[in-house]
Amino acid sequence: MFFIPGQVIAALTFPGVIIHEAAHLFFCKLFRLRVFNVCFFRFGNPAGYVIHEQSDNFTAQFFISMGPFFVNTVLCVLFCTAAFLPVWELRVSDPLAYFFYWLGLSIGMHAFPSTTDLSHLWKAAPALAKKGNLLAILSLPLGAILVVLNLGRVVWADLGYGIAVGVLGPIAIFRAISRF
Amino acid sequence: MVSPTCSECARSLSASEAYELNAKIYCGPCVQAAAQRAKEAGQPVAVTRYVDKSICPRCNTYIGEGGGVAAGPVRLCLPCSEVVQNWPYPQWLKLSLAGLLLLLVFALAHGRRYFEAGKNLYRGEQLVEKGKYAEALPYLKNTMKIAPDSDKGALLTAKAALLSGDVYTAHLVLTGHEGGHFQNGDTAQFREVDALWRRATSALEEIEKAQKLEAQDGKEEEAAKMVHHAATVYPEFQHMDLLVNQFDAGVDFVNKNYDAFLARAEKEWSAIPVAGTASMLASALACKYAVSGDPAFRQRSEDMLAKAKDLAKDDKQSLDNLAEFEPRIRYRLESRRIITRTEYDKEFRSGKPAGK
């Protein structure tokens, strides 16, 4: 395992940071929450942020916290799907495919919500889960996994997630398609 | 702008010296004592830095105490409250996201031919896993047209080809793959194909030897044994049963078992109706005519010779073979004598075989 400063990683994968923050902003606007400040990218820690008012609505909390996770994951799968075959399976030397793969992985690497995002969910979810709120029930295991993965960033869990999504996603898609 | 005053010691404070606790303003030393008391009384103890509510915290515009617009926990000036209420997407972000979507469409369009190749690869892989090798081969061949350097594609194609008896395709794929080199020669897939390839080539070498042997009179049985052995080594070889049948027919001819010879020749002709099998059937029918004198055999033999000529007309190799073969069959039909090729060459070609 080797150490690369977070700022360098963020710079190399800046599209993912921007999309993550754009997704936060999108869901804040969707749920009509006030946004006090936004930084889409900077050379610092965190590399980007959206400061917004808190909501008592759990659905809003869920999507504002988890929205970037879903948006980044889907975009990662789509871009990697376009590039997966020539890069991994077909071994075709196509520079565009490598560019798309970098883009896909960059986006996938920044899918994880921050621990701050997760902490808001974590506080509200148990009580609502007991009342049968489906999003709250879903957010408990998902949040737990994401907390662990967030801690695993020091051992490149975010890159691992990007690669896993960028490889397994397209494989699942192509295997499913090839059956028809 | 109003200077804050400590609610405990009444000292006038600058904004940076002031703290808030439970809606009251304190100086640094007093807020600690107030927090302790609040704790003991079971009240909230969240100490925050004092915010001057007479100025907008976003743009520092003076709004007066209680002025501006409430925006959650703070009061903002009207323009700032509109911004936080409906934070605009920056123009560059809109353009970037539009560009990203266009890029995604382009990436998917660019990858279309790879999708086709990949779809064929996975379809072929699924069929190979089900043991449907011949069915898998066309899919895998299509993949190899786009990705000849794909290890997975080459190994799957070679496996499907070898297990469906198509050694030629396996040869083309393996030699066409980076000159026969694979990134990892230690995978189970590579070892499996390597073993299949060795099995197939060893059988083919044996068949080649048998073909040379069969050309010599008196070696037909030995040649047939070699082909039978090759068939046990590589039974998947395309038309292996017909190849074995062909060598067994040679043995039947030598043993003068013309009924068996005819049955085998009929089998060859019905399975692969080409000039070679037509000639073989003409030969067997000529033998039957020679021993029985039944003109029906002679007529059919001549018909088969005509068919052989017709089928060979566009193929030089077949024409050459027929040029050597036809006079011997005609001699057999005319004389009703059954002699071997060597005997015929000795009598009519000064001992030299005609043509190739």
Interface residues (C-beta under 8 A of the other chain):
Chain A: P15 I18 I19 A22 L25 C28 K29 R34 V35 F36 V38 F40 E53 L75 L78 F79 T81 A82 A83 F84 L85 P86 E89 L90 R91 V92 L96 A97 F100 L103 F174 R175 I177 S178 R179
Chain B: R58 A71 G72 P73 V84 Q85 N86 W87 Y89 P90 L93 S96 L97 L100 L103 L104 A107 L108 H110 G111 Y114 F115 A117 G118 K119 N120 L121 Y122 R123 Q126 T143 I146 A147 D149 S150 D151 K152 G153
